[in-house]
Amino acid sequence: MINSPTHALVRNIPHSYTDYYAKKNIEISYGLAERQHEKYIQSLKDAGLKITTIPSDETKPDCVFIEDTAIVWQSHALITKMNPARDGEQVAVEEVLKKTHTITHMPSVAKLEGGDVLHTENTTYVGLSQRTNSMGAECLKNFLKKFNRPVVKVPVDKCLHLKSGVTYIGDNTLVAVPGWFDMSLFDAENIIYTLEGEDAAANCMRIPNHLLVQKQYPKTANLLEHFATDKGLQFHILDTSEFAKGDGALTCMSLLW
C-alpha cells in the first residue's frame, strides 16, 4: 500500500468560512462544521497518525482545505501556487513543513493545487484543471523525478480538482465517477464507480488499514464498506456535509506524510 503515512497536518476552521459562503447564499453551520472536523481528526488519530494543527487564518476562508497548499513526498515538500483568492495559505504550512522537510518552490507562472495530485502504487497523476496548468504539472514532474515517480497528466473538465472525482484506495483500486475521466490513463486494475447522484462519494481516504468514506452518499458507501470488509480494513463513515458546501471532502482537510 503506497499510502503509509505517520503524520497529518490539519488546519482549524476560520469563522470567515461560514461568512464567505453566506455571501454566496450557501448556509454553513460553523458549530456543525467544527464537530465534523473534530471527528475527522479523531479518525486520523485512530488510524495511527500523529496530528499537527495549524491555527486558522480569518483572511483565508478556505484555509481548512490544507491539502491544496503543498505536495509532500518522503522528506521533501513542493509548495504549490494556488488560485489568487487562496494564495497565501501556503505560508503557515511552509513554516511547519520546513522544520522536517526540504522545501521546493514553484515559479509564479505555474499553477498547482494538491487536490489535483493523486498517487497510486507506481504512478502519480496530475489533473489539468481550473486550478492546475501544464507548467504546474511539469513542476510536479520535476519534483518527483528524484524519486523515479512517473507523472501522468489527466484532463479535468467536470469537477474542481482531479480528486473531486477519483481517488485511490489501495489494492490496485480506484473510486471514480463514471464518465468524468479517460480511465485508460490510469494503471489501477479495479475501479469502483460511484452510484447515481453520489458523484462526490469518489473522494475517499485509505490510510494503511483504514478506509474513510463520506456519510452523505450511502449507496456508494455501502459498496465501499464491502471493499473494506473484503480487505480487512477498519471502516470509518464520516459526515462532511458542511465541507461539501465549500467544494471540500475528506482528502482536502489534511496533508499526510
C-alpha positions as CSV (number, residue, x, y, z in Angstrom):
1,M,0.0,0.0,0.0
2,I,1.6,3.3,-1.2
3,N,-0.2,5.5,1.4
4,S,1.5,4.6,4.6
5,P,1.8,8.0,6.4
6,T,2.7,8.5,10.0
7,H,1.8,12.2,10.3
8,A,-1.1,14.5,9.3
9,L,-1.1,18.3,9.2
10,V,-4.5,19.9,9.6
11,R,-5.8,23.4,10.0
12,N,-8.6,24.9,12.1
13,I,-11.7,26.3,10.5
14,P,-11.9,30.1,10.4
15,H,-15.2,31.8,11.3
16,S,-14.9,33.6,7.9
17,Y,-15.6,30.2,6.3
18,T,-19.3,30.5,7.0
19,D,-19.4,34.2,6.3
20,Y,-17.7,33.8,2.9
21,Y,-20.2,31.2,1.7
22,A,-23.2,33.1,3.2
23,K,-22.4,35.8,0.7
24,K,-22.9,33.1,-2.0
25,N,-26.3,32.2,-0.4
26,I,-24.8,28.9,1.0
27,E,-25.7,28.3,4.6
28,I,-23.0,26.6,6.7
29,S,-23.2,25.8,10.4
30,Y,-19.9,26.7,12.0
31,G,-20.7,24.6,15.1
32,L,-21.6,21.5,13.0
33,A,-18.5,22.0,10.8
34,E,-16.3,22.2,13.9
35,R,-17.8,18.9,15.2
36,Q,-17.4,17.2,11.9
37,H,-13.8,18.4,11.7
38,E,-13.1,17.1,15.2
39,K,-14.5,13.6,14.2
40,Y,-12.3,13.7,11.1
41,I,-9.2,14.4,13.1
42,Q,-10.1,11.6,15.6
43,S,-10.4,9.2,12.7
44,L,-6.9,10.2,11.6
45,K,-5.7,9.5,15.1
46,D,-7.5,6.2,15.2
47,A,-5.6,5.3,12.0
48,G,-2.4,5.9,13.9
49,L,-1.4,9.3,12.6
50,K,0.4,11.9,14.7
51,I,-1.6,15.2,14.3
52,T,-0.1,18.7,13.9
53,T,-2.7,21.5,13.9
54,I,-2.2,25.0,12.4
55,P,-4.3,27.9,13.6
56,S,-6.9,29.2,11.2
57,D,-6.4,32.4,9.2
58,E,-9.5,34.6,9.2
59,T,-8.3,36.3,6.0
60,K,-8.4,32.9,4.2
61,P,-11.9,31.4,4.4
62,D,-10.9,28.1,2.7
63,C,-7.7,27.5,4.7
64,V,-9.2,24.4,6.3
65,F,-8.7,22.7,2.9
66,I,-5.0,22.4,3.6
67,E,-4.3,19.7,1.0
68,D,-4.0,22.2,-1.8
69,T,-1.1,24.1,-0.3
70,A,1.7,21.5,-0.7
71,I,2.7,18.2,-2.2
72,V,4.6,16.1,0.3
73,W,6.8,13.1,-0.7
74,Q,9.0,11.5,1.9
75,S,11.2,14.3,3.4
76,H,10.5,16.8,0.6
77,A,7.7,19.3,0.1
78,L,6.7,21.2,-3.0
79,I,4.9,24.4,-2.1
80,T,2.1,25.0,-4.6
81,K,0.9,28.0,-6.5
82,M,-2.8,28.4,-5.8
83,N,-5.6,30.5,-7.3
84,P,-5.4,34.2,-6.3
85,A,-8.2,34.1,-3.8
86,R,-6.4,31.4,-1.8
87,D,-2.8,32.2,-2.5
88,G,-1.0,32.9,0.8
89,E,-2.5,29.9,2.7
90,Q,0.8,28.2,2.0
91,V,2.9,30.5,4.2
92,A,1.8,28.9,7.6
93,V,2.0,25.4,6.1
94,E,5.6,26.0,4.9
95,E,6.6,27.3,8.3
96,V,5.7,23.9,9.8
97,L,7.0,21.7,6.9
98,K,10.4,23.4,6.7
99,K,11.2,22.0,10.2
100,T,11.2,18.5,8.8
101,H,11.2,18.7,5.0
102,T,13.4,20.1,2.2
103,I,11.2,22.8,0.6
104,T,10.9,23.4,-3.2
105,H,9.1,26.4,-4.6
106,M,7.4,26.9,-8.0
107,P,7.7,29.8,-10.5
108,S,4.9,32.3,-10.4
109,V,3.6,31.3,-13.9
110,A,2.9,27.8,-12.7
111,K,-0.4,26.8,-11.1
112,L,-0.8,23.7,-9.0
113,E,-3.1,22.6,-6.1
114,G,-2.9,19.5,-4.1
115,G,-6.4,18.4,-4.9
116,D,-5.2,17.7,-8.4
117,V,-2.5,15.3,-7.4
118,L,-3.3,11.6,-7.0
119,H,-0.7,8.9,-6.1
120,T,-1.1,5.2,-6.8
121,E,1.5,2.4,-6.2
122,N,3.7,3.2,-9.1
123,T,2.4,6.4,-10.7
124,T,1.4,10.0,-9.8
125,Y,-1.5,11.6,-11.7
126,V,-2.0,15.3,-12.0
127,G,-5.2,16.9,-13.1
128,L,-5.1,19.7,-15.7
129,S,-8.0,21.7,-14.3
130,Q,-9.2,25.2,-13.5
131,R,-6.6,25.2,-10.7
132,T,-3.6,23.4,-12.2
133,N,-1.9,24.2,-15.5
134,S,0.7,22.4,-17.7
135,M,3.5,24.4,-16.1
136,G,2.4,23.3,-12.6
137,A,2.2,19.7,-13.8
138,E,5.8,20.0,-15.1
139,C,6.9,21.4,-11.8
140,L,5.4,18.3,-10.1
141,K,7.1,16.0,-12.6
142,N,10.5,17.6,-11.9
143,F,9.9,17.5,-8.1
144,L,9.1,13.7,-8.3
145,K,11.9,12.9,-10.7
146,K,14.4,12.2,-7.9
147,F,12.0,9.5,-6.6
148,N,11.7,7.9,-10.1
149,R,7.9,8.6,-10.0
150,P,6.3,8.8,-13.4
151,V,3.7,11.6,-13.7
152,V,0.7,11.3,-16.0
153,K,-1.5,14.3,-16.9
154,V,-5.2,13.9,-16.7
155,P,-7.7,16.4,-18.3
156,V,-10.2,17.6,-15.7
157,D,-13.3,19.4,-17.0
158,K,-16.2,18.1,-15.0
159,C,-15.1,19.0,-11.5
160,L,-12.9,21.4,-9.5
161,H,-9.9,19.0,-8.8
162,L,-8.9,15.6,-10.0
163,K,-9.6,14.1,-6.6
164,S,-13.1,15.6,-6.6
165,G,-13.9,12.7,-8.9
166,V,-11.3,9.9,-8.4
167,T,-9.2,8.7,-5.5
168,Y,-7.0,5.6,-4.9
169,I,-7.9,3.3,-2.1
170,G,-5.1,0.8,-2.4
171,D,-5.1,-2.8,-3.6
172,N,-5.0,-1.6,-7.2
173,T,-8.4,0.0,-6.8
174,L,-9.7,3.4,-7.7
175,V,-13.0,5.0,-6.8
176,A,-14.3,7.2,-9.6
177,V,-17.3,9.0,-11.1
178,P,-18.4,7.2,-14.3
179,G,-17.8,9.3,-17.4
180,W,-15.7,12.0,-15.8
181,F,-12.2,10.9,-16.9
182,D,-10.4,8.8,-19.5
183,M,-9.9,5.9,-17.2
184,S,-7.5,4.3,-19.7
185,L,-4.9,6.8,-18.4
186,F,-4.9,5.0,-15.0
187,D,-2.9,1.9,-14.2
188,A,-5.2,0.5,-11.5
189,E,-6.7,-2.9,-12.2
190,N,-10.0,-2.3,-10.4
191,I,-12.5,0.6,-10.4
192,I,-15.4,1.1,-8.0
193,Y,-17.8,3.6,-9.7
194,T,-19.9,5.9,-7.6
195,L,-23.6,5.4,-7.9
196,E,-26.2,7.7,-9.4
197,G,-26.5,11.1,-7.6
198,E,-23.4,10.4,-5.5
199,D,-20.6,11.9,-7.5
200,A,-18.8,13.4,-4.5
201,A,-18.5,9.9,-2.9
202,A,-15.4,9.4,-5.1
203,N,-13.3,11.3,-2.6
204,C,-12.2,8.7,-0.1
205,M,-9.1,8.2,2.1
206,R,-7.1,5.0,2.6
207,I,-4.6,5.1,5.5
208,P,-2.9,1.7,5.8
209,N,-5.5,-0.5,7.3
210,H,-8.3,2.1,7.5
211,L,-10.8,3.4,4.9
212,L,-12.5,6.7,5.4
213,V,-15.7,7.5,3.3
214,Q,-18.4,10.1,3.4
215,K,-21.7,9.5,5.1
216,Q,-23.8,11.7,2.7
217,Y,-23.6,9.1,-0.1
218,P,-25.0,5.9,1.4
219,K,-25.3,3.8,-1.7
220,T,-21.6,4.2,-2.7
221,A,-20.6,3.9,1.0
222,N,-22.3,0.5,1.1
223,L,-20.1,-0.6,-1.9
224,L,-17.0,0.7,-0.1
225,E,-17.9,-1.0,3.1
226,H,-17.9,-4.3,1.2
227,F,-14.5,-3.5,-0.1
228,A,-13.2,-2.6,3.4
229,T,-14.6,-5.9,4.8
230,D,-13.1,-7.9,2.0
231,K,-9.7,-6.3,2.5
232,G,-9.8,-6.5,6.3
233,L,-9.9,-2.7,6.8
234,Q,-11.4,-0.6,9.6
235,F,-14.2,1.4,8.1
236,H,-14.9,5.0,9.0
237,I,-18.0,6.7,7.7
238,L,-17.8,10.5,8.3
239,D,-20.3,13.3,7.8
240,T,-18.6,16.0,5.7
241,S,-21.8,17.9,4.8
242,E,-20.6,21.4,5.9
243,F,-17.3,21.0,3.9
244,A,-19.1,19.7,0.8
245,K,-20.9,23.0,0.7
246,G,-17.5,24.6,0.1
247,D,-16.5,22.0,-2.6
248,G,-14.4,20.2,0.1
249,A,-14.2,16.5,1.1
250,L,-12.1,14.1,3.0
251,T,-8.7,14.4,1.4
252,C,-8.9,18.2,1.3
253,M,-8.6,18.6,5.0
254,S,-5.2,17.1,5.7
255,L,-1.6,16.8,4.4
256,L,-0.2,13.4,5.1
257,W,3.4,12.0,5.1
